Amino acid sequence: MATSTKARTTRSAKANSPDWHRLTYLMQLSRALDAMEEERLVPEKKVLYQFSARGHDMAQLLLGQQLTEQHDAICGYYRSRPILLALGVDVSDALASAMGRSGGYSDGRDIGVVFNYPNDSGASALPMCGGVGAQYTPTAGWAQAIEYYRTQLKDSAYNKAIGVVLGGDGSVASNGFWSALTIATTQQLPLLFYIEDNGFGISVPSTVQTPGGNIAANLASWQGLEIISGDGTDPQEAAQLTEQAVQYVRENRAPAMLRLTMPRLQGHSFQDTQAYKDKDTITSEWARDPLPKMKQFLVPSVIGPEEWDAIENRAADVAENAREQAEARQPAEPATVADDVFFEGRMQEMGGQWTLGYTPPESSDIPQPESGQRVNMVTAIRRTLEHELQVNERVVLFGEDIGPKGGVHGVTLGLQDKFGEERVFDTSLSEEGIIGRAVGMALAGLMPVPEIQFRKYAEPATEQINDCGTIRWRTNNRFAAPMVVRIPGGYFKCGDPWHSQTNEVAFVHNPGWKVAVPSNAEDAVGLLRTSLRGNDPVIFFEHRAMLDDTWARRPYPGDDYAFEFGKARSVAEGDDLTIVTWGAMVPRCEEAAEGRSVHVLDLRTLMPWDKDAVLESVRRTRRCLIVHEDLQTAGFGAEIAAVVVEDAFLHLDAPVARLTMPDLPSPHNPVLLNSVVPSIESIRTKIDELIGY
């Protein structure tokens, strides 16, 4: 419901009980850091990205004082340094991050206003992203994880924990905002939407972002959401409303929105001249500066004039000392810049089940089938998921239609009945929300297994997929978000541009993701189990044509079967030609190679891929054919061809060849589809052409 704030601001400053002395110090410190950057560090080109928090600072500091639970977490955006200071981030780390120096948020890998803060002694700041609105759905995932720990794992440490997502009036137009709003309200999650409304999204007025420029008024009838709105520059009002909002979420285990109006007293960034604001607008904004208002409110009733000045001087000294320490730091060693794209044995500080004591059970890369009965890929994947759900209480499955329906391909059929709706559940129709919430869950230590219904449907989640993959690297291994994203794709009897896309190369081109492309039931089990027990995010591609294909059926290899990524499998042996392939093309290549001396390699994973096996084979056979279903231009086959030419050129007796789909969408009619997908006949013709070269 909408809340009238004017009637709720009658209590005294002392009754509202913020620590006004500490808040005054942090306020002055934030102002000193902003001024130092604007007046010295930016002109000296020691800081390249600068976003002043003036006008937003007091309200953020009040919020930070309310985050008292160990498992509270915030996710902010680029004007959020004040709340980081309130949580206890080291000041020299904050400045060193702004300068891109070693230490701090990212070791110079990310811009300094993109925060993260794993905090053992209190609330943490989840790794934010540079994209506006990208913070919402991961924080919803964190809030859902809180409820999972509280209700499913019976961990009392989460009983009062909440998630808090910070956003501005511009971000409320983003897909992420609306997706997170739907998640939080339909599931009643302990999530606070903290909206700092300064009236502008860079240069665009808030009236362009939301009708009337007031998101709180527009959501007044939104069910399941407590709405609180008021003046973020009035110390007494802002303090009371912030406390009210936080306590509502804690006590009701339900979402709320706190919208506070406040001025942005500088440009969007240092380079922003604010030419889009007239003189009267700027004058009226400065008249609302919360710092003079706070001084008037506190001096002399709470803080004496001399003490106020002493606090200001102390803050200036701390800022100057932090600057000296930050400038004394050197940039990170260039030799380290490629570290921590994937888990390399150095454990991240926060995120993933491994940081919370999970130890993968013993596994074997030798299949141990219980019988000779062959199962299809659907059954193999389902059985693997079922086993891991049973032995690991942190595994959760979700996506569109995976619950009672069991997924559009039947892979999760029956799993909700066995493990309950908290562990296997349907989601709203938002791929942004599916992957974003998985990020938050993974950061909280769960092992989320989201499903994207078809490969093409992953496009709305592109930002979250990219951001998830870079978390470990861009936080300098402070955070990681391991998960397994299941994605069916490829043709199945017929094609079309919406359900039959493969385009695996797009995932390979997102740093930090491992990519599995099994062609048969046995490999699907081994790769899926490795993924579910691993410490990196994985794209697990399930080819639709192979899910019930007779060739792809294998005996179930046992509940301990797992093998490492980056190991190709020999499907056929031979000396005259190497074929490199994966997915649905493997059985076609195997059949096409019959009667010829051809070494067929099934890569099984594309990131990493088995370069050594490919090069060893090509150096022996002296010929290479790459076959895949994806488009030819910039397909993954181009990467393989480039490596072969670069590292085995002198061994070649024929040009490296590719046989792929042409550069067009997948056609629907089976006749048209079969005319463009590599067929057994076309592969055989290419084999003979290369061997006879």
ZAMARGU-4260 file (C-alpha; in steps of 0.2 Angstrom, whole numbers, plus 5000, padded with zeros to 4 digits):
<rodrens>
0) 5000/5000/5000 | 5005/5018/4998 | 5011/5026/5014 | 5009/5044/5018 | 5026/5050/5025
5) 5021/5067/5032 | 5011/5060/5047 | 5026/5049/5052 | 5040/5061/5055 | 5035/5068/5073
10) 5048/5058/5083 | 5064/5066/5089 | 5081/5062/5082 | 5086/5053/5097 | 5071/5043/5098
15) 5074/5037/5080 | 5091/5031/5086 | 5103/5032/5071 | 5121/5034/5077 | 5122/5052/5071
20) 5140/5054/5076 | 5146/5040/5065 | 5134/5045/5051 | 5140/5063/5052 | 5158/5057/5051
25) 5154/5045/5036 | 5144/5059/5027 | 5159/5071/5029 | 5171/5057/5023 | 5160/5054/5008
30) 5160/5072/5003 | 5179/5073/5006 | 5182/5059/4994 | 5170/5066/4981 | 5179/5083/4982
35) 5196/5075/4981 | 5192/5065/4966 | 5184/5080/4957 | 5197/5093/4961 | 5213/5083/4961
40) 5212/5065/4955 | 5202/5067/4940 | 5211/5082/4933 | 5228/5073/4937 | 5221/5058/4927
45) 5223/5046/4942 | 5204/5043/4942 | 5196/5039/4925 | 5178/5036/4930 | 5170/5047/4944
50) 5152/5047/4950 | 5149/5059/4964 | 5137/5053/4978 | 5132/5071/4983 | 5114/5072/4987
55) 5112/5053/4989 | 5124/5051/5003 | 5115/5054/5019 | 5100/5043/5014 | 5112/5029/5009
60) 5122/5030/5026 | 5105/5029/5035 | 5101/5013/5026 | 5118/5006/5029 | 5116/5008/5048
65) 5100/4997/5047 | 5109/4982/5039 | 5114/4973/5055 | 5112/4955/5050 | 5126/4944/5045
70) 5117/4938/5030 | 5110/4954/5024 | 5116/4959/5007 | 5115/4974/4996 | 5118/4976/4977
75) 5121/4994/4972 | 5125/5004/4957 | 5139/5016/4952 | 5133/5030/4965 | 5134/5019/4980
80) 5150/5022/4989 | 5142/5030/5004 | 5133/5013/5009 | 5150/5004/5006 | 5158/5016/5019
85) 5143/5012/5031 | 5146/4993/5029 | 5165/4996/5033 | 5174/4995/5017 | 5192/5001/5019
90) 5194/5019/5013 | 5211/5017/5005 | 5203/5001/4996 | 5189/5012/4989 | 5201/5026/4983
95) 5213/5013/4976 | 5199/5005/4967 | 5194/5022/4959 | 5212/5023/4953 | 5213/5006/4946
100) 5227/5001/4958 | 5230/4984/4966 | 5219/4979/4980 | 5202/4985/4983 | 5187/4979/4973
105) 5195/4971/4958 | 5214/4974/4957 | 5211/4986/4943 | 5201/4975/4932 | 5185/4984/4933
110) 5181/5003/4935 | 5182/5008/4953 | 5163/5013/4955 | 5158/4995/4951 | 5158/4989/4969
115) 5159/4972/4978 | 5162/4968/4997 | 5162/4951/5004 | 5160/4955/5023 | 5164/4942/5036
120) 5158/4954/5050 | 5142/4960/5043 | 5132/4964/5028 | 5140/4961/5011 | 5139/4970/4995
125) 5136/4958/4981 | 5146/4961/4965 | 5137/4975/4955 | 5137/4977/4937 | 5140/4991/4925
130) 5123/4990/4917 | 5109/5000/4924 | 5095/4988/4931 | 5107/4972/4931 | 5107/4973/4950
135) 5089/4969/4953 | 5087/4950/4949 | 5103/4944/4957 | 5097/4952/4973 | 5080/4944/4971
140) 5090/4928/4970 | 5099/4932/4986 | 5082/4935/4995 | 5076/4918/4988 | 5091/4910/4995
145) 5088/4918/5012 | 5071/4910/5012 | 5078/4893/5006 | 5091/4893/5020 | 5078/4898/5033
150) 5063/4886/5028 | 5072/4872/5020 | 5089/4870/5028 | 5082/4877/5045 | 5097/4889/5047
155) 5091/4901/5061 | 5105/4913/5056 | 5094/4918/5041 | 5079/4922/5051 | 5080/4941/5050
160) 5091/4943/5035 | 5086/4953/5020 | 5091/4958/5003 | 5092/4976/4998 | 5094/4982/4980
165) 5098/5000/4976 | 5092/5009/4960 | 5088/5025/4953 | 5072/5032/4945 | 5080/5028/4928
170) 5083/5010/4932 | 5064/5007/4935 | 5062/5006/4917 | 5073/4991/4915 | 5068/4973/4912
175) 5078/4968/4927 | 5067/4979/4939 | 5051/4972/4933 | 5057/4955/4933 | 5063/4956/4951
180) 5047/4965/4956 | 5037/4950/4949 | 5049/4937/4958 | 5049/4946/4975 | 5030/4949/4976
185) 5024/4932/4969 | 5035/4923/4980 | 5035/4936/4995 | 5053/4937/4997 | 5062/4948/5010
190) 5068/4961/4997 | 5069/4979/4999 | 5068/4990/4983 | 5078/5006/4988 | 5074/5019/4974
195) 5084/5035/4974 | 5074/5047/4964 | 5084/5062/4958 | 5073/5066/4944 | 5085/5061/4930
200) 5092/5046/4921 | 5108/5054/4915 | 5100/5068/4905 | 5082/5060/4903 | 5069/5066/4916
205) 5060/5053/4926 | 5044/5057/4918 | 5051/5048/4903 | 5056/5033/4913 | 5039/5031/4922
210) 5022/5040/4920 | 5022/5055/4930 | 5039/5052/4936 | 5034/5043/4952 | 5036/5024/4953
215) 5029/5023/4970 | 5013/5031/4965 | 5012/5020/4950 | 5014/5004/4960 | 5002/5009/4973
220) 4990/4995/4968 | 5003/4982/4965 | 4999/4967/4976 | 5011/4960/4989 | 5022/4976/4990
225) 5023/4988/5004 | 5027/5005/4997 | 5035/5019/5007 | 5039/5036/4999 | 5047/5052/5006
230) 5060/5065/5006 | 5078/5058/5006 | 5085/5075/5011 | 5076/5077/5027 | 5087/5069/5041
235) 5072/5065/5053 | 5060/5059/5039 | 5073/5049/5030 | 5079/5040/5045 | 5062/5035/5051
240) 5056/5029/5034 | 5072/5019/5031 | 5070/5011/5048 | 5052/5008/5044 | 5055/5000/5027
245) 5069/4988/5034 | 5059/4983/5049 | 5044/4979/5038 | 5054/4967/5027 | 5063/4959/5042
250) 5047/4956/5052 | 5035/4951/5038 | 5047/4942/5027 | 5039/4951/5012 | 5045/4964/4999
255) 5044/4983/5001 | 5049/4998/4991 | 5057/5013/4999 | 5057/5028/4987 | 5066/5043/4993
260) 5068/5059/4983 | 5084/5068/4983 | 5095/5079/4971 | 5109/5073/4961 | 5121/5088/4965
265) 5134/5084/4952 | 5132/5077/4934 | 5129/5059/4930 | 5148/5057/4930 | 5162/5069/4931
270) 5161/5072/4912 | 5143/5077/4913 | 5141/5096/4912 | 5122/5095/4915 | 5118/5106/4901
275) 5101/5098/4900 | 5096/5107/4917 | 5092/5125/4918 | 5099/5137/4931 | 5083/5136/4941
280) 5083/5117/4942 | 5101/5117/4948 | 5098/5131/4961 | 5083/5121/4968 | 5093/5105/4969
285) 5107/5113/4979 | 5094/5121/4990 | 5089/5102/4995 | 5107/5097/4999 | 5105/5085/5014
290) 5122/5090/5022 | 5116/5108/5028 | 5099/5100/5033 | 5108/5087/5043 | 5119/5100/5052
295) 5104/5111/5056 | 5095/5096/5063 | 5109/5090/5073 | 5118/5106/5079 | 5118/5110/5093
300) 5105/5098/5100 | 5114/5082/5096 | 5132/5087/5091 | 5140/5103/5097 | 5147/5116/5084
305) 5165/5112/5089 | 5162/5094/5088 | 5154/5095/5071 | 5170/5105/5065 | 5181/5092/5073
310) 5172/5077/5064 | 5174/5086/5047 | 5192/5089/5050 | 5195/5071/5055 | 5186/5065/5040
315) 5197/5076/5029 | 5212/5069/5037 | 5206/5051/5034 | 5203/5055/5016 | 5220/5062/5014
320) 5228/5048/5022 | 5218/5036/5011 | 5224/5045/4996 | 5242/5044/5001 | 5240/5025/5004
325) 5231/5022/4988 | 5243/5032/4977 | 5257/5022/4985 | 5250/5006/4978 | 5256/5000/4961
330) 5245/4993/4947 | 5243/4975/4947 | 5256/4964/4939 | 5251/4962/4920 | 5256/4944/4922
335) 5241/4941/4933 | 5228/4949/4922 | 5223/4932/4915 | 5221/4923/4932 | 5204/4918/4939
340) 5194/4918/4924 | 5190/4900/4930 | 5193/4892/4947 | 5211/4888/4947 | 5213/4881/4965
345) 5213/4898/4974 | 5196/4898/4983 | 5185/4913/4981 | 5180/4922/4997 | 5161/4921/4994
350) 5149/4912/4983 | 5147/4895/4977 | 5144/4879/4988 | 5163/4876/4990 | 5165/4891/5001
355) 5153/4884/5013 | 5161/4867/5016 | 5154/4857/5001 | 5166/4843/4996 | 5162/4834/4980
360) 5159/4815/4983 | 5172/4803/4976 | 5169/4800/4957 | 5176/4789/4943 | 5178/4792/4925
365) 5176/4774/4921 | 5158/4769/4918 | 5150/4757/4929 | 5133/4752/4922 | 5121/4742/4933
370) 5115/4733/4917 | 5117/4733/4899 | 5100/4742/4897 | 5102/4757/4887 | 5093/4773/4892
375) 5090/4789/4881 | 5098/4806/4886 | 5081/4812/4894 | 5082/4798/4906 | 5101/4799/4909
380) 5099/4818/4913 | 5084/4816/4924 | 5092/4802/4934 | 5108/4812/4936 | 5098/4827/4942
385) 5088/4816/4954 | 5104/4809/4962 | 5112/4825/4964 | 5096/4833/4972 | 5096/4818/4984
390) 5114/4819/4989 | 5116/4838/4989 | 5103/4849/4998 | 5110/4865/4990 | 5104/4859/4972
395) 5089/4868/4966 | 5080/4867/4949 | 5069/4880/4941 | 5063/4887/4924 | 5048/4889/4914
400) 5037/4873/4914 | 5049/4862/4923 | 5038/4858/4938 | 5022/4847/4936 | 5024/4847/4917
405) 5042/4841/4918 | 5049/4853/4905 | 5044/4854/4887 | 5056/4839/4884 | 5051/4829/4899
410) 5068/4830/4907 | 5062/4835/4924 | 5046/4825/4925 | 5042/4819/4942 | 5056/4828/4951
415) 5045/4841/4959 | 5034/4827/4966 | 5049/4819/4974 | 5058/4834/4980 | 5045/4848/4983
420) 5041/4865/4975 | 5055/4873/4985 | 5068/4863/4976 | 5060/4861/4959 | 5049/4875/4954
425) 5042/4885/4939 | 5046/4903/4936 | 5038/4918/4928 | 5041/4920/4910 | 5057/4930/4911
430) 5074/4923/4906 | 5082/4939/4913 | 5074/4934/4930 | 5079/4915/4928 | 5097/4918/4926
435) 5098/4934/4937 | 5090/4925/4952 | 5102/4910/4949 | 5116/4922/4951 | 5110/4928/4968
440) 5107/4910/4973 | 5124/4905/4968 | 5132/4920/4977 | 5123/4914/4993 | 5130/4897/4991
445) 5117/4886/4983 | 5119/4876/4967 | 5106/4883/4955 | 5101/4873/4940 | 5091/4885/4929
450) 5083/4879/4913 | 5081/4890/4897 | 5067/4882/4888 | 5075/4884/4870 | 5092/4891/4865
455) 5085/4906/4856 | 5076/4911/4872 | 5092/4914/4881 | 5094/4931/4872 | 5084/4941/4885
460) 5096/4934/4898 | 5112/4939/4888 | 5117/4953/4901 | 5115/4941/4916 | 5125/4927/4907
465) 5139/4939/4903 | 5140/4947/4920 | 5139/4930/4929 | 5154/4923/4919 | 5165/4938/4923
470) 5161/4939/4942 | 5176/4929/4947 | 5188/4938/4936 | 5181/4956/4939 | 5181/4954/4958
475) 5199/4947/4958 | 5192/4931/4965 | 5182/4939/4979 | 5166/4932/4972 | 5160/4918/4961
480) 5143/4912/4955 | 5144/4893/4950 | 5128/4886/4942 | 5123/4874/4928 | 5112/4882/4915
485) 5102/4869/4905 | 5098/4874/4887 | 5090/4863/4875 | 5092/4868/4856 | 5096/4862/4839
490) 5084/4855/4826 | 5072/4841/4830 | 5063/4833/4815 | 5060/4850/4809 | 5067/4867/4812
495) 5063/4885/4814 | 5071/4901/4819 | 5065/4901/4837 | 5067/4883/4843 | 5081/4876/4833
500) 5095/4887/4835 | 5112/4881/4842 | 5124/4896/4842 | 5135/4888/4855 | 5149/4899/4850
505) 5140/4914/4858 | 5142/4906/4875 | 5160/4902/4872 | 5163/4920/4869 | 5157/4925/4886
510) 5172/4923/4897 | 5171/4913/4913 | 5158/4900/4906 | 5162/4882/4903 | 5151/4874/4889
515) 5146/4856/4888 | 5139/4849/4872 | 5136/4830/4875 | 5131/4819/4860 | 5125/4804/4870
520) 5118/4798/4887 | 5134/4792/4895 | 5143/4809/4891 | 5128/4819/4897 | 5129/4810/4914
525) 5147/4813/4916 | 5148/4831/4911 | 5132/4835/4920 | 5138/4827/4937 | 5155/4836/4935
530) 5146/4853/4932 | 5134/4851/4947 | 5149/4847/4959 | 5160/4860/4951 | 5165/4878/4956
535) 5162/4887/4939 | 5146/4892/4929 | 5142/4879/4916 | 5131/4880/4900 | 5125/4862/4898
540) 5118/4861/4880 | 5105/4847/4877 | 5103/4844/4859 | 5085/4841/4855 | 5088/4828/4841
545) 5098/4818/4853 | 5087/4817/4868 | 5078/4802/4862 | 5089/4797/4848 | 5093/4778/4847
550) 5111/4781/4843 | 5113/4792/4858 | 5106/4779/4870 | 5119/4771/4882 | 5119/4761/4898
555) 5117/4772/4913 | 5136/4774/4919 | 5132/4774/4937 | 5130/4787/4951 | 5148/4790/4953
560) 5152/4793/4934 | 5160/4810/4930 | 5174/4816/4920 | 5183/4833/4917 | 5180/4845/4904
565) 5191/4847/4889 | 5193/4829/4885 | 5188/4824/4867 | 5182/4806/4864 | 5187/4795/4849
570) 5171/4789/4840 | 5180/4781/4825 | 5198/4777/4822 | 5208/4781/4806 | 5223/4788/4798
575) 5218/4797/4782 | 5207/4811/4789 | 5202/4819/4806 | 5184/4825/4808 | 5181/4836/4823
580) 5163/4838/4828 | 5150/4838/4842 | 5132/4836/4847 | 5120/4830/4834 | 5133/4829/4820
585) 5143/4815/4829 | 5132/4800/4823 | 5131/4808/4806 | 5150/4809/4805 | 5153/4792/4812
590) 5141/4784/4798 | 5148/4795/4785 | 5166/4788/4789 | 5161/4770/4788 | 5172/4761/4775
595) 5185/4775/4776 | 5200/4777/4787 | 5194/4792/4797 | 5197/4798/4815 | 5181/4805/4821
600) 5183/4816/4837 | 5168/4821/4848 | 5174/4836/4857 | 5160/4835/4871 | 5165/4852/4878
605) 5168/4868/4868 | 5175/4878/4883 | 5188/4871/4886 | 5190/4861/4871 | 5203/4847/4868
610) 5216/4856/4857 | 5229/4843/4861 | 5219/4829/4855 | 5214/4838/4839 | 5232/4843/4835
615) 5239/4826/4839 | 5226/4818/4827 | 5229/4831/4813 | 5247/4829/4813 | 5245/4811/4811
620) 5231/4811/4798 | 5237/4827/4789 | 5219/4832/4785 | 5206/4840/4795 | 5187/4842/4792
625) 5176/4852/4805 | 5158/4848/4805 | 5145/4857/4815 | 5127/4862/4814 | 5129/4881/4819
630) 5132/4894/4805 | 5148/4894/4796 | 5154/4913/4798 | 5162/4915/4815 | 5155/4898/4821
635) 5166/4888/4833 | 5173/4878/4818 | 5182/4894/4813 | 5192/4894/4830 | 5197/4876/4828
640) 5202/4879/4810 | 5213/4894/4815 | 5221/4884/4829 | 5225/4869/4817 | 5232/4881/4804
645) 5242/4890/4817 | 5249/4875/4826 | 5249/4861/4813 | 5251/4870/4796 | 5267/4861/4791
650) 5258/4844/4794 | 5244/4847/4782 | 5242/4839/4765 | 5225/4847/4761 | 5216/4863/4766
655) 5207/4863/4783 | 5189/4862/4778 | 5172/4866/4787 | 5155/4859/4784 | 5141/4868/4792
660) 5124/4876/4790 | 5125/4891/4779 | 5123/4908/4786 | 5104/4908/4788 | 5091/4904/4801
665) 5085/4886/4803 | 5071/4883/4791 | 5055/4875/4797 | 5050/4863/4783 | 5060/4846/4785
670) 5064/4846/4766 | 5071/4864/4768 | 5080/4859/4784 | 5088/4844/4777 | 5095/4854/4763
675) 5105/4865/4774 | 5110/4854/4789 | 5126/4844/4785 | 5120/4827/4780 | 5128/4810/4780
680) 5129/4811/4761 | 5137/4829/4761 | 5149/4823/4775 | 5154/4808/4765 | 5157/4818/4749
685) 5168/4830/4759 | 5178/4816/4766 | 5182/4809/4749 | 5186/4826/4742 | 5199/4829/4756
690) 5207/4812/4756 | 5209/4813/4737 | 5216/4830/4738
</rodrens>
